[in-house]
Amino acid sequence: MKHLLHNDRLSMVLLSMSLFFTSCNNNQQDSKKKIKKVNDTTMTVTATAYNSIENQTKKGNIGLAAWGDTLKPGMKTIAVSRDLINLGLGHNEEVHIEGLEGTYTVKDKMNKRWTKKIDIYMGLDAKAAREWGEKQVDIKFEKKDDPKDKFSKQAKKTK
């Protein structure tokens, strides 16, 4: 009799665990469905460069970015103008920049006065930033249709 009760309990535990993990998986799939990949977007922007130097960043904490990330030399990150954020180029989005190797990650925001502009983080290398100067470059990123973005197709459908 004890053997049967033990098997019933074991079966109930296994069934409960199975239902729990299935539910977790469905929740992950649901959250992934909310942000739809729309397409690759290419646009021309003005690109400048900046460094972890107090007169170029936040006074008192030169590595602190606007979203709270800590920037360190060697990181491939950029700051973006706020109009680009509204177009889907938000925090932690990946960007390919014409003329530069690899992928850059959006970790910082620029002052509101800038539009259609990115600022490439170059750590402590002020000479490299000066040599970069100001250029018109094409950037490529994957535009997502996010219901939290007031400009998205999904957000307009829910209004």
N, C-alpha and C positions, 0 to 999 in steps of 0.2 A: 504493500500500500504506500509506504514511504517513497518507494522508487517511482510510483506513478505520480505522486504529488510533486516530486523533484522534477520529473520530466515536464509536467504541466507548467511549473514555474519557469523552467528553462525556456519552454516554448513561448510563454508570455513575454519574457525578457527579450528574447530574440525578435519576436514580432514587434514589440515596442521600439526596439532599436532600429529595426528596418523601417518602420513608419516615420520615426524621427529623422533618419538620414534622407529618406525620400522627400520629406517635407522641406528639409534644409536645401536640398538640391533644387527643388521647384522654386523656392524663394530666390536662390541665386539666379536661376534662369529668368524669373520674372523681373529682377532688377536689371539684368542685362538687356532685356527686351525694351525697357523704358528709354534707353538711349540708342537710337538707331543710327547706323552709319549711313550717311547720305552720299558722299562722294569725296574724291580728292579735289581739293581746292588749290588753285595756284593764283597768286596775286603779286603785284609789284608793290614794294614798300620802300621807304627810306630806311637804311640800316646805318646805325652809328655803333660805337662801342663804349663800354664803361668798365671801371675798375673798382676794386675794394679800397677806395680812397675816400676819406671823410668828406671832402668837398663834392664828391660825386654820389654819395649815398647818405644813409641815415646817420646823423651825428651821434656819436657815442656807441654805435653798434654797426660797424661798417659792413658786416657780412649779413645783416638781417634784411631779407627781402619783404616786399609788401604783403605777401600771403603768409609770412611767418617762417619761411624756409631760411636756413642758414647757408649762404653761398661760400664756397671754398675754392681757391685757385685750382684750375684743372677741370672744373665742372663745365659741361657744355650746356649752358643755360642762356635764356634771353629774357628781357623785359619787353612787354608789348604795350602799345597805346590802348587806351580803353575802348576805342571804337572797334579794335580787332577782337577784344574780349566779347563784345556784343555780337560779333560775327561767328563766334564759336571757337576762338583761339584762346581758351581759358587756361587756368592753372593746371599744370602737368601735361598739357597737350604736347605732342611731339611735332617738330617742324624740321623740314629740310631747307637749307639756305643755299641758294645758288652761289657757287664758288668756294664753299666750305665743305669739308669732309664730315660725314656722320650726321647724326640726328641731335638736334638741340631741344631742350625741354623748357617750356614756359614756367618760370619760377618767380617772376617779378612783374610789377605793373609800373607803367610810366605815369608822369604827371598828367593831369587832365588836359593840359594845353596842347599836348601832342596828338596828332592823328596820323593814321596809316604809316606807323613807324615802329621799328623794333630796335632794341639796344642789346648788342651782343656782349655778354659778360666775358671779360678777359683777365680775371683774377687781379694780380698785382702788376701785370705787364703794361704799364702806361705807354711805353714806346710802341707796342703793338697796336694799342687802341688809337694812338695818334696816327700811325701809319695807315690804319684802316680808314680813318676819316669818316666821310659820309658818302654812301653809295646807294644807288637804286638797285635793288636785287629782287629776284623772284623768290618767293617762299612757297613751299608746298606743305599742306597739312590735310588731315582727313576731317572734313566737316561732319559734325555729328548733329543730329536733330534731337535735342535734349528738352524734355518738357519743362525743365527749370529755366530755360533760356526764353525770355519773353519774345524773341524773334523767331522761335522755331515753329515749324508747321504743327507739331503736336500741341504746343501751348495755345495756338490760335483755335484749334479744334475744340478745346475744353472750355473756351469762353462763351 
